[in-house]
Amino acid sequence: MPYRAKQNDRAPKNVLRHPLTRWSIGGLAAVAAVALAVSVAVQAPQPAQAASRILDDTTPDLITDSDTQSVELGVQFSSDVDIVVTGLRFYKGPENTGEHTGTLWNSSRQALARVTFTDETATGWQEQLFDEPVEVDAGTPLVASYLAPEGQYSADEGGFDAPVSDGSVTFPEGAGVYSYRPGRFPTLNYENSNYYVDIIYHPAQAAEPTVPPQPSAPPADPTTPPAEPTLPPPTDNSTLDLPREAWWGGPSYYSQFAVANAAGWDDASFFPISVFFGKPEHAETLASLGVNTYMGAEHDGSDIDTITSHGISVIAQSEWSTRELANDPLVVGWHVSDECDMGLGECTGAGDEWDNLALQKTLVADARAHNDGRFLQANFGNGVLGTYWATETMDDQVGLVDVSSVDKYAYSSPHVQDLLPGSPTWPAGKNPGTAGAYGWLQDQMESFMSPAASKPNWVFVETAMPYLTEPEARSIDGSQIEGAVWNGIIHGASGIAYFQHNNSGCGNYSLVECGTELQNTVKAVDAEVRSLAPVINTQSYVYKFGPQLETALKTYDGSAYIFAMTDGSTGDRTFTLPGGLTGNVEVVGEGRTIAVSNGSFTDSFASESTHHIYRIALG
């Protein structure tokens, strides 16, 4: 049965309670693929096909649960073959009263179809067909759910301790999910319960080709000139014939905010590289390293132009009064909160996740009341995991602000390395102490947006030991900083936030006080990012070059660019190219080229943090 957390029933941060099922339905690539794989359409006339159901006429052991709270109950599923989902069904006990509505969801939490159940019987299986059936490609993860408005639903704990399949469609282990937010995407799992939700479907069948009737052609009029041939539209040589990933729209997003727009944030060559709560007097040094934004600024009595006079934008926190900020054109946004999803920062002591959300709404309302043409930004923490923190409110938290960011310091914190694999969407077998963790954080944040990936999100990267007290905590090294930055960008990060505060002993402000080696590393990373900003700021294509690779494919100014890293391992990797690319491969910034043979090329990755950027001419 669903677990309902009591107001003061809070788990310590090193304990993961009531985890979601480990069956993954998230991730950027999956979201992009689902957007292409699922379509809602009226089917062409086809021969009648027998409808299938997975749970048949199974009767639950527990017909009526004592829970009387309104709850959305669902089941996760996927199919080995293309199918057409025609409706939903659920088992109803005699106490499960009120109007029941069913929903079919994709993995980006979008409703594909909804239906209200009519002509219900007093008890037993209830079925309702959609007005329009839903076509589903093989391998596409979906969720079917229904609302029990007064609770008292049917449920059996352990019903999904093992997968259930009819040979085509599979309900995986832990398939049963729920949410105490009526009509919202269910994600929580309790004791692998089966809530007796099912689908009605049949295998997809291609429509028989039909030949439209041919009208009789009138006799040719010799006085009429022949029609001009219809020519295909010209081909844009900066595009590929591939689907696109979900995307926030690039720097033009900022044109809706007058101050950011005037400050040049809508320029395709601008990519935010920020520090978190930088000290104003350090602005000149940080600007020399390539930092162009302060996400929050220490309120130490300095004037704001101590920062902005060096060309650095500021996202100011509420400590700065509107009088202090005046009309400084580089104060582009308001930093609303830090880790409110965890009840920290501005939300310390708020209570449970609903209290945290209520306080976040107040903070956002206060900032919006300025009505000054500045965007709102907030940073998030453990809510990204989908485990204990903000399990039902993370999408609302992210939806309140215009720009989000996320911090989990995977390279330096053993505690974070323990937390990440506990997430239901963490890839099985993936090492959490690698650059890939930072890209995964970006994917997670995009999944909380509606539509997915529709707003800019920035990924935090530590530059030393970020105020850690764990016995095995360590400082990140230069190659790892580089790997974390580029893995975040590969997965769609629209900005980078450096957490430079440090307790390793070399100084509190690591980018200023911990030596020229660190500074030179960050300066080189930032320079490469800036030089490629016009490419980074374009929409990526959906394409897989080969196994054990994490890549982003983009096109710009007549060339294709491949940003590439491994999946956390090392060695040679072979890239199979899509059509439309010609000539050999230039490895950007490395002074070498690689020959292409039979549509593929091979390169080596010395460490898990190594990245390469390839440029290939478009045909």
N, C-alpha and C positions, 0 to 999 in steps of 0.2 A: 504494500500500500504506500501511497505517497508519504513522505516524511515531511511534517510541518515543523519548521524551526520555531521555537518559542523566542520571545523577544530577547531574553538574556542568554539564550543557548548559543554561545559563540565559541567556535573551535579555536584553539591556539594556532598561531601561524604555521607551525610545523606539523600540523595534523590535517589530513585531508578527509573530511567526513562526507558520507553519502555521495561518493563520486558519480559523475555521469558515466554512462556506458562507454567503453573504449572503442566502440565502432565509430569510425571517423566519418562525419558528414560535412566537414568544413575544409577550408583551404582555398587560396586564390585560384589555383588551377582548376579545382573542382567547381568553384563558383562559376568561373568562365565557361567550363565545359557544360555545366548544367544549363546555363543560359542558352547554350546552343542546342543542347540535346533534348530539352523539354519544350514542347509547344502545345498550345491549346487550340484545337481546330475541330470544326465539324468534319466528320469522316466522309470521304467519298462513298457512294453506294458500294457495298460489298456483300458477298454472300453471308448469311447469318452464321455467327460463330457461337459456340457454347461458352457461357460465362463461367469463369473459374473463381474459386474462393480458397483461401489458404487454410483457414481454421474450420472449414466445413460447418457442421452443426454441433460443434463441441459445446458442452455445458460447463460453466465454471464451477469449481468446488465452492468458492465463496460467491454466492449470488448477490449479496448486499453488504457492502462495507459500511461501517458505522459513521464514516466521515460525511459530514453534511455541508462541507464547504464547496462552493462552485469550483470546478476543476476541468481543465482541458486534458484529455487522456488520449495517448496516441501510440503508434507503432512505427518503427523505422523499417525500411525494406529497400531492396533492389532486385533487379531481375537479370538473369543470364541471357535473356533474349529481348528483342524489342516487343513491347506490349502496349496495349491501349487500356487505360484505367477508365472504366465506365461509371463507377460509383463507389460508395462506402457502405460499411455495415458495422454494427456493434451489438453486443449482447446487453439486453436490458432486463434488470430485475424489477419486481413490482414496486419498489420504493424509489426507483430512478425516474423521477417525474420531471415535468417541465418541458420546455421546447428544446429539442436537441438539434444542434447544427454540426455538420461535418466539414472538414477542410483537408485538402491535399496540398502539401507544402514542398518546395524544393529546399536544397541545403543552404541557400542564402536567405532562408526564412520568409520567402515570398509565397503568398497563397496563389496556387495555380487554379483551384476550383473550390467553390463552396456550395453547400446544399443544406436545406432545412428538411428534416425528416417529417413526413406526413403519414397519416393512416397507420400510426403505430399500434401494435398489439400491447396488451397489458404486460407481457413478459416474453422473453425469447429474443431471437435475432431480428434486428430491424435493418432494412435495406432501403437505400435511396440512390437513384441514378442521377448523374450530373446532367445539366441541360446540354452540355457539350463535352464529349469524352476527351481525355488527355492522352496524347501520344508520348511514350517514354522510351528513350533509347536504352539498350542494354548497358548495365553497369551504373546507371544514374541513381544516386541515393535520394530517397524521398521519405516523407513522413505523412502518415494518414492519422487524423485525430478527430475526436468529437467532443462537444461540450456537455458535461453533466451539470446542469445549472444548479442542482440541489444536492450534488454529491450522491452518496449511497449507490455507487457504481459497483460493477462486478470486477473482481480482481483476485488473482492467485499469485502469491509470492513464489519465486523460483520458476515461474512458468516459462521464462526464457533463459534458464541456466544453460541451455544449449540452443543452437539455431533450429528454426522450424522452416521447412521448405516443402514445396510441392514438386520440386524438380526444375522449376523455372524461376519462381519468385522465392526469395529467402527473407525471413525475419531473423536477423542475426542474434547471437547471444546478447542479452541485455537490451532487446529491441524495445521494450515497453518504456515510454517516456510520459511525463506529465508536466503541467504548469498550473499554478494557482492563480494565473492571470487569464481570465476567460477570453477566448478568441486569440490567444497569443501562441507563438511557436513553442511547443513543449520540448524541453531539453533534459529535465531531471529524471533520474532513474532510482528506484528503490527496490533493493533485493531482487533485481531481475524480474520484477512483476510483469504479468500479462494482464492487460486491461481489456482484453477481448475486443479489440478494434481490428477490422479486416478490410480488404479491398475486393472489389468486383472487377475482373479484368478478362481480356482475352488476348492471345498472341496477335501482334500486328500482322496485317496481311496487305500486301501491295494491291492497290486498286487495279482492276483489269484495264488495260489501255483501251480507250475508246476513240473512234474516228468521227469527228464532227461531220454532220451532213454537208456535202459540197453543193453550193448553189450552182445553178446552170450559168455558165459564163455567157454574157451577151456577145454578139459578134463584134469583132474588133473594128473600131472606127479608124480608117486609114488617115483621117485628118487630125487625130489626137496624137501628140508627141508621146514617146515612151516616158514612163515615170522615172524620176531620178532614183538610182539605187540607194537603199537605206544603208548608211555606213555605221559601223559600231562607234561608240564614243571613244575619244582619244584615251590612251592608257596613261595614267599618272605614273611616271617612272620612280616615284618615291613611295610606292605602296607595293604590297605583296598580296596575292590572292589567298589570304588566310583569314580566319576569324580573329577578332580582337578580344583582349581581356577586358574585364570590367575596369572602369577608370574614373577618376575624380574630375577629369577635364583639363588638367594642366593649369599653368599660371593664370590663364584667363578667369579661373575661379575667383581670384582675388579682385577682379574688376568690379564686383558687386559691393565692395567695401571702399568707400571714397578715399580714405586715408591711405590704405594699402595700395590702391590703384595709383594714386598720385605719387607714391613713393617708389613705383616701378616694380611692384610685386607681380604685376600681370605680364611682365616681360619674359619671353620664352628663355632668355639666357640667365634668369635669376633662379637660384635654388637655395632655400634657407639652410644655413649652417649655423647652429646656435649653441650658446652655452646656457646652462641652467643657473639662474641667480648669480650672474657675474658681478664682480666688484667694479663700480664705475671707473675707478682710476686705472683699471687694467685694460680699458677699451683699446688703447693704441697698440698694446702688445697683441691682444687677441685679434684685432683687425689685421695685423701683419701675418697672422697664421691662416687667415682666410675666413675667420668668423665674421658673419654679417648680421647676426641677430642675437639679442639677449632675450631669453625666455625667462622673464622675471629679472629684476635687478636689485641688488642690495640697496636698501633705503638707509643710507648712511650719512645723509645730510648733503650729499653732492647734488649739484644741479643736473637735470636730465641731459643737458647738452654736453656734459662730461663724456657721455657715451655717444650721442648722436652726432657730435661734431666730427667723429671719425668715420662717418658714413654707416654706422651700425644702427639697424632698426631695433626697436624695443617693444616687447609685449609686456606691458606693465601690470603689476599686481595692485590690489586695492590700497596697499600702503601708500602708494603715490596718489596724491590728490589731483583732481583736475586742474587746480591752480598751479601745482608744481609742473604738471605736464604741459600746461598752457596749450598752445596750438602747434607744438613741435611736429613737423610733418613726418618724422621718422618714428613716432610712437604709433605703431600700426595696429595694435590690438591690446586686449585685456586678458591677462592670465587669471582665469577664474579660480582654479583649485588644483591641488596636487594629491592624487590618490584618494579622492573622495569615495571611490568605489570600495576602498578598504576601511573607510571610517577614519582616515588619517588627514593630516594637513588641516585645511579649513573645515573639515568635517569631523575632527577629533571629538569623540564622546557623543556623536549623534545618536547612536543606538544600533539597530539592525539595518539591513540594506535599504529598507523602505524609508527609514529615517534619513539615511545618507542621501538617498535620492531627493527627498523633500528639501533637505538643506541645499543640495546642489541646485535645485530649481530656484531657490531663493537667491543664491549667489549669482546665478545666470540672470535672473530678473533684475537684480540690482545693477549688473554690468550693462545689460541692454538698455536700461533706463537712461544711460548717458546719451544714447542716440547720436553718437559722434562720428559715425563712419568707420569705426574700428571693429575688427572681428574678435570673436571670443574663442579662447583656447583653454584646454584643460589637459592635464596629464593623468594617466591611469596606471595602475599596478596589477595586483593579483587578480582583479576581476577578469583579466585577459585569459586566465586559465580555464574558466568554466567549471570550477570545482566547488569551492565553498563560498568565496567572496562574490557578491553581486550576481548570483547565478540566474536571477530573474529580472535584474534591473540594468545589466550592463548595456544593453541596446538603448535603453532610455537615457542612461548617463551619457553615452557617446552622442546620441541624437540631439542633446541639448546645446552642444557647442558647434562652432564652425570649423575648428581645427582641433585635432586630438594628437596625443603622443602617448607612448608607452615605454615604461622602463622595467626591465628585468635583467640583471647583470650576470649573464650566463657564464662569462669567462672567469669572473673573479669570485663568485659566490657559490660555494658548495651547496648552500641551502637552496638557492635557485635551481641548481642542477638536480636536486632532489625533487623540487616542486614540478618542474616542467613535464617529466614523464607521467605524472599523475593526471595530466589533462586528457580528456577523452579524445582530443584530436591530435595529440602528439604522435608523430609517425613511429610505428613499432620499430624498435631496434636503433633508433637514431640517437647519437651521442649528444646530450644536452650541453656539454661543455665545448661547443664548436660554434663557428660563425653562423651555421644554419639556424641556430636558435633565434637570432635576431631577425632573420627573414620570416621565420614562423610567427614571431610576435606581430609582424606586419600583416600577415595573412589572417591571424586571429582578429585583429582590430577591424579589418575590412569586413569580416563576417558579421560584426555587430551593427553595421551601417545598413540603412534601407533607402534605396537599393544598395547592394553590396558594393564596397569600394567607391562610394559616391562622394566622399569628402577626403581632404588631405589628412594623412596621418604621418607623424614623424617618429623615428625610432631612436631611442636613447642608446648611447655607447659610452661606457665608462673610459676614463683616460688614466686611471691609477687604481687605487683600492677605495671604492666608494663608501666610505664611512662604515666599514664592515667590522664586526667583532667576533666573527666565527673563527674557531681555532685554525681552520685550513684556508681561510681567506687569503687572497693573493692579489697582486697588481696585474692588470692586463699588460701585455707587451705590444710593441709597435705593430708587428705583423697581424696581431689579433684585432687591433683597432681598425686597421685597413680592411681585414676580412669582414668584421662586423658591419662597417659602413657599407661595403659593397654588397653584402648579402641582403641587407635591408633594402638597398636600392633595387637589386634584382627582383625582389618580391613586391616592389611598388611603393616603397617609402617616398614621400614627397618632401621630406626634410630630414635633417640629422640634428640631434640634440646631444651635445657633449656634457656628461656629468663629470666635472673636473675636481669636485671636492674630494678630499683624500685624507686618509689617516695611516698611510704607510710610513710616514716619517720625513719625507722630503719636503713637505710643505702642504698647507691646506688647499691652495689653488694650484693644482698640478700643472696646468698648461702655462702658468707663469713662473712657478717656483721649483719645478722638478727637472730642470736641465734642458740643454739644447737638443739632446738626442730625441726626447719626446716632442719638443717643439718642431724639429725638422720633419719628424714622421707625420705629425698632424698637418703641417704646412703642405707637405707633398700630397697627402690624401686629399686635402681641400682643394689644392690646385687642379688635380685631376678631375675631381667632381665638377668644379667650376668650368673647366674647359669642355666638358661633355654635357653641361646643363641643357643646351638646346635639344640634345638627343634624349637625355633622361626624361625631359618634360614632354615626351610624346607617348602616345598610347602603345602598349606592347601587343604583340601578336600571340595567339595561342599556338604553340608549336613545341614539340619535344624533339630535341636533337639526338638523344640517345640515353642509355641507362647511366645511373650514378652521376647525373649532372643537375645543377640548378642554374637556369638561364633566363635571360630576358632578351627577346628579339624585337628590335625597333628599326624603323627606317627614317632617314633624314637626308635631304639634299642629294638624292640620287644614290645613296649607299644604304646597305643593311648593316646594322650593328648588333653584335652578339655579346652581351655581358655574361660571363660564365664563371662558375665555381663548381667544385664537386659537391656531392651530397654529404661531405664530412670525411672523405678518405683522400688518398693520394694516388699518383701514378698517371698513366696515359689514359686519355679519353678520346673516343672517336665521335665526331660530329657529322651527322647525315643532314645535308642541306635541303631546304625546300626548293621547289622550282623558282626560276626567276633570278637566280644569283649566278654571276659569271666571273671568271678569272680566279686568281689566287687570293689568299687571305692575308690581309695586313694585320699584324698584331699591334694595336695602337699603343704608342708610347714605349715600345720595346725594340724598335729598329729591326724587325725581322718580318719575313713573310713565310707563309706555309702553302705548299702546293695542294691543289684540290685534285683528287683522283676519283673518277666514277661517282661524283657528287658528294664526296665526303673528305674530311681531313682529320688528322690526329694531332693532339698536343699534350703536353705533360703538365701536371700540377704538383709542385714540390711539397706542398703542405695543404692541410684542410682549409687554411685561411688564404691560399693563393687565389687570385682572380686574374683573368685575362679578358681583354676587350678586343674583339675582332671586327674588322671592317671589310665588306665585300661589295663590289659594284653590283648595282641592280641592272638586269638586262632590259 
